[in-house]
Amino acid sequence: MNQDREYRKDCVEMWNDAIARDVREQTLKGYYRTNWAYILLGITVVPVLIYGACRFIGFVFGWVYRGFKQTA
C-alpha cells in the first residue's frame, strides 16, 4: 500500500514538472525563439513563390490568348 502511494506521488511530481516545462516553452517569447526560421520563410519565401507563380500563369494565359506567336 505504501509503495502505491509513493509511486503515485512520484507520478504526480513528474506530471507537474512536465506541465510546468510545457507552460514555460509555450510562452510567446519561446514560440518565436523556436520557430523563427519558419516565420522568416513564411514572410519572405512564400510570397515570392506565390508572386512568381502568378506571373508565370499570367504569362502563359497571355501567350495562349495571343495565339502562341513567337517574337522574332
Secondary structure, 3 states (H helix, E strand, C coil): CHHHHHHHHHHHHHHHHHHHHHHHHCCHHHHHHHHHHHHHHHHHHHHHHHHHHHHHHHHHHHHHHHCCCCCC
